[in-house]
Each structure stands twice: as structure tokens, then as C-alpha cells.
């Protein structure tokens, strides 16, 4: 799929989705007057279409929901203590602050990402190449990452990207703050390689960005992971969270505010409704934690870096 569609400059999958949506609206409009009379036949047609859609979804990609877990494959434990989380978070703060200071001499300035989307997509390969030298199963070939044509709807739904399972194109939200782009696109590339779990793809995205030779990539990965860890600390111990947060460079916090301000502009009931739907969709497809699985990559990070250098 990546060989066939990767060279096309626009999202083929998004175009296909748009055509399907138009045809569906057209069908409903044509049958609006006879809906009550033919409701049985119409219901069976809708059910048939949904069944066909779901079959091809599983056939073309989603059998990956049943693959061996990454924690088993890499022999990483998932359990950790509060002390483990705090220790790892402090390590992340030191690393994030260090990289932030290498990019900006003033620790109060946010990081301004200098690369275009197209350049970012190509530069992702560097991190995956470095990662595959250590773990061959992370080898990635045939780039196929696209700026989603549905970036605005994605923003209202609260998502930074998604994988199209029918064309295997990695889609990214072109409207979100661009310093998040390396991590988000590397996350979607992990899905392309057949990793279905959101926590696993977050973990792989973290590895691929932090093992990239470019400082801006490292910053994207470390700052993203740090934010998740701080969020967990906040839910466990508010006083400890505040004391830990005070150690983070003000410029890093400015990037967090930039991201928060962006997403707050688009908060609507649409996001809540879609996330309820997607939460249940994940649970049906072997991800018991639903949307909470996104944050479960902290389990993998904390235990992985007990034996590895950050």
C-alpha cells in the first residue's frame, strides 16, 4: 500500500472517504421520501454496507489488533511504583531542559520548529533507521505520510493524526502546533508497520524521535513524554506535581501553553461525542483501556529506561 500510494502528493484515502460520504448523503437524500415504506430494505442495505466496510477494515489492516504485544516482544514489564515514575520524570526534565537550552539560549523562550511538513516527513526516516539498528523489527521503508485533507474536522475531534487502514497512508493534522509534528507523524508511522496499540505507537514514536540525530526531533519526543508523566503526577499528588513542575524550563511550559491554547479554540461537544465513540471502538478491538491506552506508554518508558540510557 505504501509503495502504491506513497508517491502521490495528496491523501488518496481522504479523497476516497470524501467520495463515500458524498455518495452516502446522496443515497439518503434519494430515499428520504420512501424511507417509511421501505425501511426494512434500506436498513439491510445500510447494514450490508457497514459489514463490508468492517470486513475490509479487518482484512486490510486490523488483524494487527491481535498481534503479539510489544511489551512481550521487547520483554518490558508494565508495573512500576510511584517512586519509579517520579525518578523517571526527573530524568525527563533534565533531558528536556538540556535540549531546550541547546536550541534556545534563553530558557524562557518557547522552541520554534524550523522545518516544513514535507521536510519533517523525510527526516522521520533518520530516527527509524537509528532505531532499527538496535531493533530490526522497527525497520521502516517506503514513506507514505500525508497532510490530512480533513485537518479541520480532525481538530474538532481532538486528534493529531490517524492511519487510513484501507490505503495505509499516515495522516497528520496540518493545523496543530508544528513542534508536535515529529512525534505525531512517527506515531502514525508505527501504525503503518502494523502496531495497533496506541500505547505501543506512542512508545515507538518516542523512541523514533529521541533517537533522531536532530535536536528539534529530540525535543519533540522528550517534551511530549514529559507532559504525560507530569499529568500522571498531577493526578496522584498535587503538591509533588507543583514541586516537580517548577524544575521545568519556562520555555518548555510556553510550548505546552501554545498547544493548550490551540486545542481550546476547537473544544465542542463534537470532540466529546467522537471520543466516546472511539473509546468504545478501541475497547471492542482488543484495547481494553480505550483512550486511556494513549497514556499507558508511560508504563513502557519507565520500565524500559531502568536498563537503558535516556
ChimeraX attribute file (.defattr): number of C-alpha atoms within 10 A of each C-alpha:
attribute: neighborCount
match mode: 1-to-1
recipient: residues
	/A:1	14
	/A:2	17
	/A:3	12
	/A:4	11
	/A:5	19
	/A:6	20
	/A:7	12
	/A:8	13
	/A:9	12
	/A:10	16
	/A:11	22
	/A:12	20
	/A:13	22
	/A:14	19
	/A:15	14
	/A:16	13
	/A:17	13
	/A:18	14
	/A:19	12
	/A:20	12
	/A:21	12
	/A:22	11
	/A:23	12
	/A:24	13
	/A:25	11
	/A:26	12
	/A:27	12
	/A:28	12
	/A:29	11
	/A:30	11
	/A:31	13
	/A:32	10
	/A:33	10
	/A:34	10
	/A:35	15
	/A:36	10
	/A:37	9
	/A:38	11
	/A:39	12
	/A:40	10
	/A:41	11
	/A:42	17
	/A:43	12
	/A:44	11
	/A:45	12
	/A:46	12
	/A:47	12
	/A:48	12
	/A:49	12
	/A:50	11
	/A:51	12
	/A:52	11
	/A:53	13
	/A:54	12
	/A:55	12
	/A:56	13
	/A:57	15
	/A:58	14
	/A:59	13
	/A:60	14
	/A:61	21
	/A:62	19
	/A:63	13
	/A:64	19
	/A:65	17
	/A:66	13
	/A:67	12
	/A:68	10
	/A:69	15
	/A:70	18
	/A:71	15
	/A:72	9
	/A:73	9
	/A:74	11
	/A:75	12
	/A:76	16
	/A:77	14
	/A:78	15
	/A:79	10
	/A:80	13
	/A:81	9
	/A:82	12
	/A:83	9
	/A:84	13
	/A:85	20
	/A:86	19
	/A:87	12
	/A:88	20
	/A:89	24
	/A:90	18
	/A:91	15
	/A:92	20
	/A:93	23
	/A:94	15
	/A:95	18
	/A:96	24
	/A:97	22
	/A:98	15
	/A:99	19
	/A:100	26
	/A:101	18
	/A:102	14
	/A:103	17
	/A:104	15
	/A:105	9
	/A:106	13
	/A:107	18
	/A:108	15
	/A:109	18
	/A:110	20
	/A:111	19
	/A:112	13
	/A:113	16
	/A:114	11
	/A:115	14
	/A:116	10
	/A:117	18
	/A:118	12
	/A:119	10
	/A:120	18
	/A:121	20
	/A:122	12
	/A:123	18
	/A:124	23
	/A:125	21
	/A:126	16
	/A:127	24
	/A:128	26
	/A:129	19
	/A:130	18
	/A:131	22
	/A:132	15
	/A:133	11
	/A:134	10
	/A:135	12
	/A:136	11
	/A:137	11
	/A:138	17
	/A:139	15
	/A:140	18
	/A:141	12
	/A:142	13
	/A:143	19
	/A:144	24
	/A:145	30
	/A:146	26
	/A:147	22
	/A:148	25
	/A:149	19
	/A:150	18
	/A:151	19
	/A:152	16
	/A:153	15
	/A:154	20
	/A:155	21
	/A:156	19
	/A:157	20
	/A:158	21
	/A:159	18
	/A:160	21
	/A:161	24
	/A:162	19
	/A:163	22
	/A:164	20
	/A:165	19
	/A:166	18
	/A:167	21
	/A:168	26
	/A:169	29
	/A:170	29
	/A:171	26
	/A:172	26
	/A:173	25
	/A:174	20
	/A:175	14
	/A:176	21
	/A:177	19
	/A:178	20
	/A:179	23
	/A:180	20
	/A:181	25
	/A:182	28
	/A:183	29
	/A:184	27
	/A:185	27
	/A:186	29
	/A:187	29
	/A:188	28
	/A:189	30
	/A:190	25
	/A:191	27
	/A:192	25
	/A:193	17
	/A:194	16
	/A:195	24
	/A:196	26
	/A:197	26
	/A:198	23
	/A:199	24
	/A:200	24
	/A:201	25
	/A:202	29
	/A:203	26
	/A:204	27
	/A:205	27
	/A:206	27
	/A:207	23
	/A:208	29
	/A:209	31
	/A:210	24
	/A:211	20
	/A:212	22
	/A:213	13
	/A:214	14
	/A:215	16
	/A:216	24
	/A:217	27
	/A:218	25
	/A:219	28
	/A:220	24
	/A:221	29
	/A:222	25
	/A:223	27
	/A:224	19
	/A:225	25
	/A:226	21
	/A:227	18
	/A:228	17
	/A:229	24
	/A:230	21
	/A:231	13
	/A:232	19
	/A:233	21
	/A:234	16
	/A:235	9
	/A:236	12
	/A:237	11
	/A:238	12
	/A:239	11
	/A:240	13
	/A:241	18
	/A:242	13
	/A:243	10
	/A:244	17
	/A:245	19
	/A:246	10
	/A:247	12
	/A:248	18
	/A:249	21
	/A:250	17
	/A:251	19
	/A:252	23
	/A:253	18
	/A:254	15
	/A:255	19
	/A:256	17
	/A:257	13
	/A:258	15
	/A:259	16
	/A:260	12
	/A:261	12
	/A:262	15
	/A:263	17
	/A:264	11
	/A:265	10
	/A:266	16
	/A:267	14
	/A:268	12
	/A:269	11
	/A:270	13
	/A:271	18
	/A:272	14
	/A:273	12
	/A:274	14
	/A:275	17
	/A:276	12
	/A:277	12
	/A:278	14
	/A:279	18
	/A:280	16
	/A:281	15
	/A:282	20
	/A:283	14
	/A:284	11
	/A:285	16
	/A:286	14
	/A:287	20
	/A:288	14
	/A:289	15
	/A:290	21
	/A:291	19
	/A:292	14
	/A:293	19
	/A:294	17
	/A:295	19
	/A:296	19
	/A:297	23
	/A:298	25
	/A:299	19
	/A:300	23
	/A:301	24
	/A:302	23
	/A:303	20
	/A:304	19
	/A:305	13
	/A:306	11
	/A:307	8
	/A:308	8
	/A:309	6
	/A:310	15
